[in-house]
Amino acid sequence: MPNKFHTICMVATLSLCTLSSYANGEQFTDYLTQLQQQALDNGVSKPLLENHFSKIKRFHRAGPSNEPTTTNPKDLETYLPLAVPESMVQQARALYKIHLDELTEIGQRYQVQPRFIVALWGINSQFGQQSSSLPALSVLATRAYNASASSSIEQQVFDGFNAIAKFDLPYNQLQSNSEGLLGATGFTTTQLLQYGQDGNQDGRVDIWQSDADVFASLAYFLQQQGWKEAETWGRQVKAPTDIDTDKTGLANLASFDEWQQLGVRRFDGSDLPKRNDMQISLIMPDGTTGRHYLVYDNYRALLKWHNDDYFALAVAYLSERIKYPAIK
């Protein structure tokens, strides 16, 4: 015989109404009471909570993800055409041309090449097309409630309130996708607090409607990770299949000359650059038989966004397709 909880869940499923499920023995309303107190304890202002906390509701709708759809790629040869299709390349080049003036100004302001701003924009949110108009704090509170270890997500709830205060945002403007990622940047609320920028200098930070604010925020993120405007991200190379793998990976650094001595060459087989002012790493995400890359400090900056070689190489690849051939 089903108990009362099972009966409630069955009725809710049939009627598509709000569930009253349990997590760790607490109902969602009880959890919100606890979360509100934690927000106060973590420095969120009492007037802000009094004005807005009651607007948080249990969230059930599904929404899009900011991750590229790749259908479980087995290697970079499969992944890159799916993550960066030709349609994305053409859109990136068109948007780069349309926004060239503001991208140039913002790139100079933050010392980040514009093609990388556009590439990060594209991979994160399909140039804003994957941004959603879901209530971010409701999404985050529900995700924290459902999570087995929710402290990091709870901090994102607190940071969402702090972002409302810092940037004087209307509550309803703090919108996300179903993962709690915000606007056309794909920022978390914590990242918005740290890196949100007023790109068009109108006195507001709007990563939902202002392309200039999106560009400036992405550029500032990269700048703060140590981006070097005078360098690129790296290059695809050829390496011997019998190269000592103990020397590869991001933890191992060597000069171009040292990699040359180990048999590494440009992808076309020619010699590596004749310069010894950089310490760089050889990575082989798919092993010795897959693609090989020499990567620089800017590549490490991309990994600070998402610590995954496939992600960073997708951004790098799109940036190269924006650069070559030259846009007229």
N, C-alpha and C positions, 0 to 999 in steps of 0.2 A: 504493500500500500504506500503510495507516494506521500512524503511528509509535506508540511506546509510550504517549505522553501521550494521544493520541486514543483508543487502546484502553481506557485506564483510565477516561476520561470516559464512553465509551459504556457500559462495564460499570456505572459508578456511576449513570448515568442510569436504566438498566434496573432496578437493584436498590435505588434510592433511598438508597444509602449516601452517606457523606461524600465530597465531591470532594477531590482533592488538586491543585487548580489552582494556577497561578502568577500572580503580579503583580510586575512589575518584576524577574523572574528569581528571585524568592524564594518558597519554600513558606510556607504559613501558619505552620507550627511555627517556621520560622526567623524569620519576621516577629515572632512573639510574643516570641522571645528578645530581638530588637532592641527591641521595645516595652517589655519589662520593664526593660531598662537605661535607656531614655529616661525611664521613670517614676521610677526612682531619681534620675536626673540632674535631674528636675523637682521633686524634693522629696518624693515619696511615700515613706513610711517602709518600710525594709527588712522589718521584722516583718510589716507589713500585706501586702506583696507575697508574702512567704513563706507566709503563711496562705491567701491567696486567689487569687494570679495563676494557679495551675495549674487553677483552675475555669473559666477562659475557654476556650470551645470555638468552633469554626467554626459560624456560625449560618446556617441555610438557610430556615427557615419564614417564610412571609409573614404579615404582621399588619396590623391596621387603621391608618389614618392619622388624625391629629388635625385634618386640614383638612376643612371642610365639603364635602360632595358636591354639586356644582353643575352638572355636565354642561356644562362650557364655556360659562358665561353670557356673553352678548354685551354686557350692560349691567346697571346696577343694578336696573332694572325686572325683569329676569330673575333676577338673582343673589339679591336679598334674600328673595324668597319661598322660594327653594330653600335658602339658608343658614339662614334663620330661619323655618321653617314654623310654622303655627298650633299644631301639636302641641308644638313647642319652647316657644312663648310660654306655653301653658297649663301646661306642666311647670315652667317658670321661675317663674311666679306661684305655683304650688302649693308649690314648694320654698322660695321666699322667705317665704311665710307660715309654713311648718313651722319654718324656722330663724330666724325673725325675732329672737328674743331674742339668740342668739349672734351673728347678723349685726349687730345694733344695737350690741352691746358691742364687737365687733371693728371695726366701722366707726368708732366713736368713738375707739378706741385708735389707729387708723392714720389717721384723718381722711379716710376714703373712704366715699362714700355706698354703702350695701349693695346697691342695685340694680345698680351697676356691677360689684361683686364677683360677683354671681350671673350677670350677663350674660357676663363674661369666662370664668367657669367653664363656662357652657353652650356658648359658641362654641369654646372650646379643647378640650373633652373630652366634650361632650354630657352634662354633669353627672356625669362620671366613667364613663359607660357605654362610652367609647372607650378607657379605660385598659386596658392588657394586662399579662399576667403573664409576660412574656418576660424572660430574663436580660439585664439592661441592658448589663453590661460585655461579654458575648459579642456582643451586637448591635452595640455601638459599635466593638469591636475589629475585627469583620468588616467593618463599613462603612468604617473607616479603611483596612483592608487593600485593599478594593476600590476606594477612591477614588484618583483620579489626583493630587489634592493633599489629603493627609489630615491635615495638621498640626492643623487646628482640631478635627477629630474625635478625633485622638489626645489633645488637651488635654481633651476630654470624658471620655476613659477615665481620665486622671490625676485629673480632678475627681471622677469617680465613686468612686475609692478614697479621695480626701480627704473626700468626703461621708460615706462609711462611718465614717471616723475621727472626723470632727467631730460627727456625730449619733449615734454608737454604733449604727449600723444593722447588723443581721445581713446577711451577704452576699446571702442569698436574697431579702431585702426590696427590694433595689434592682432593681425591675422596670420594664420600659418597653414601649412598642409597637415595631413593626419599624423605626421611625425613631429610636429611642433616646430618646423623650420619656417623661417619668416621671409616673406616677400620674394623679390627677384634675386636676392643675394643667397638665399638658403642659409642665413645665419641662425644660430640658436639665439635665445634671448640674452644669454651671457655674452655671446659674440657681438650682438647689437650694442650692448652696453659698452663693450671695450672698443669696438671698431666703427660704430656708426658715425658717418660723416655727412656734413652739409655741403654737398658737391656744387650746387648751384647758388650757394650763399644767400638763401632766402630766409635764413634764421630757423629753418626746420630740418629735421632728418626724416626723410620719407623714402624707405627702401621698397615701398609698394607702388608708388606712382611716379617717382622722379628718377629717370635714368641717370641723371648726373649724380644723385645721391648714391645710387647703386654703384656706379663706376668709382666714385671717391671712396666708398666704404670698402670695396674689394681691393682697391689700390692701397689703402691705408693698412688693411690686413697684411698684404704682402710686404709692405714697407716695414711693418713692425716685426716681421719674421726674419729681417735681415736681407731683403731683396737688394740685388746689385744691378743698377740700371745699365752699367757698362758691360754686363755679361748676359749670356743667354742661359738656357736651362741645362744644356748638354748636347749630346749628339749620338746618333746611332753609329756604331762601329762594327768592325769585324775583329773577333778574337779567336785565337787557336782553340780548338775543341779540347785540347789537353792542357789548357791553362790551369795553373794551380788555383783551385777554387777557394783555398784559404786566403788568397790575396784579394778576392772579390767581395762585393757587398759594401754597404754604406759606411761600415766601421773602418774600412781600409782606404787610406788616402795615399796618392802618389802623384808625381808630376807627369806631364805629357811624355817627357823623355823616358821616364821609368816605365810607363805603359808601352811605349814604343819598343823598348828593349825586351819586353815580355811578349812581343809579337802582335800587339794591338795596332790596328790601322784604321784610317777613315773607312766609311762604308764602301767607297769606290776603290779601296785598296791603296790609296796614296798615304804619304806620311802624315802623322798627327801634327798639329800646330807647333811651331818652334818657339815655345815660350815656357818659362819655368816659374811664373809668378802665381800659379794656381795649383791647389791640391785637390785632386778629383778622384772619384770612385768609379769602379766598373761594376755594373749590375747586370744580372742575367735572370730576370723574373721567371723565365720558363726553362732555366737550366742551360747547360753549355750548348745544346743544340737549338735553342731558341734565339730570340733577338738579344743583341748585346748593346749596352749603352754606357758611354762615359757621361757621368752626371756631375753638375756643379752645385754651388751653394744655393742657387735659385731653385733647383730641383728639391732640395731639402726644405725650402720655404713652402713649396706646394704641398709637401707631405705634412706640414703643420696643419693644413686644412683637413686633410683626410689621409691617414697614414697607410696608404695603399699604392703600390707601384702602378697598378693598372689605372687608377684614378689620375695620378700625376702624369703618367704618359699620355693619357687621353687629352688632358689640358695642353701638354707640350705639343702633341701632334696637331691639335686644332690651331695652336698658335703658329705653327710652321705653315699650315695651309692658308692662314690669313696672310702671312708674310710673302709666300711664293705661290704663284707669280705676283709681282708687284701690282697693287691695286691702283688703277688710273682714274 
